[in-house]
């Protein structure tokens, strides 16, 4: 979602703010702006669209000052235009905000009775106007911001800058992540550590309900109970080259190519001497009767894949749910249940809310995350890092395959703990997982083939994906990837469900992508594929050499994959799904890394 940066520095703030905002572009945004204090005067610049538009504006209309705040906005309230762009500013205060202020209408009505008018359609402007009203009553900036924050309902990360205050920022966090960076006579604020990496590696993460009062030489944090809080300052190792494309045209292409190496990192972290080793004491699945898995988007499809693994090899009942629905169903959580939450950012609002619903109900709360310092990780009994490294492209690639890898390893441990695998069988299963990086390198060589096929797919308006067993989950992920970045309507179905309705959609204009490694369900999948071809449908078959031979004639196009054990086929078959989406988007000329309307980290419900 929206990106926030703040600087109390020793150098001109505007270029620092813009560079920090560039590192947050991956979150998705539709406008950007900055505000600074210079010789006591508070001023701002804002622009719609990409950051280059803000940079051009600053060339022609510079903004001086060594104290400033910046923002990339993903619109929630009000259209993406200059008027609604952040920072929102009154005479004496500027505010940037990530989240949603749920009671802004009530506050707006209250202020309107005092004769306060509005200039924007946003909920955030209310925060600035309310703060200004308290300043007008004679409160100092500390008290005005504190009193404003106490009135807010909803989710927010906030950063305030005040006229006449060149050595003060105030930041607050409730529901949306926010971090404070420590420099040498400088202080910084950022939505995440990536934004601050070039300036500092010393980070303090604000906890839920915290308010931070920041000067160049001090940080005072007050918790949600009004008490002084001593939050840990951590030294964070972030590769500052992670936001570089590394010679690739897009971040997505780079991140697809990185998958063999990042998977190898995960394997080395979790598998030692042929055994699974989990951090922080791990978990004994022998004491767990049931697993509830909750996630959003791509992470949900990782859970859907893992459901097959846990149920088939560990014989453990698994329930999966999309996080945005889970807690509103108020599901009963029985004794002996472990709840597992999957999130790349570790800050996904719906997933975090679902985790908090399970607190005190589930016997154990687990998380699979890419950011070990995230809220979901910190609030879990056991956090399992996927070690994918920073993922900048909005469409998840390497995070997805790393999530699958960690979940597969976890399923093996569950099978062994529950007595459904002995040590030798577990070691054999782990060897199968360890074979995936090398197979991925082979699959990545299919880039030219998928490029050729994708040029044909780019002409379609609708595309269907089919799969059986774990490949059903991969079909969903393939359809999601294609929708996200090419804007082609795509749907996924279990192959066996095709004749229960979706086959009505099949004609020569609707390509059907069939994901069919030669596994126990291969013959049934091919039978469903034949039903498509009998009705004039164009089939793109993704299978191995033997599978293509057995499928017979009549297939429109085929992508040949390396032979792979069925257990780990879903991890490997993510590669062609990603490459098809990528090359189709390139063929259509869409914005691959920052597709329209999407945000990388969804920190509001």
Protein Blocks (a to p, Z undefined) as FASTA:
>chain_A
ZZddddddfbdfklmmmmmmmmmmmnopabdcddddeehiacddddehjfklmmmmmmmm
ccedjbdcddddddfehcadfklpccdddfkbccddedjdfklmmmmmmmmmnopacfbf
bfklmmmmmmmmmmmnopafklmmmmmmmmpgcddddddddehiabbccdddehiacddd
ddehiacddfblklmmmmoccdcdddehiacdddfkbccdddfkopacddddddddddfk
lmpgghpabfklmmmmmmmmmmmmmmmmmpgghiacdeehiaafklpcbdcdddehjllm
mmmmmmmmmmmmnopacddddfklmmmnopacdehiacddddfklpafklmmmmmmmgok
ambdcdddfblkbmklmmpmbdcdehlopafblbacklmmmmmmmmmmmmmmmmmmnopa
cfklmmmmmmmmmmmmmmmmmmmmmmmmmmmmmmmmmmpmbdcdddehjllmmmmmmmmm
mmmmnopacddddfklmmnommmmgcfklccdddddddfklmmmmmmmmmmmmnopacdd
dddfklmmmnoghifbdcddddddfklmmmmmmmmmmmmmmmmmmmnopafklcghiafb
dcbZZ
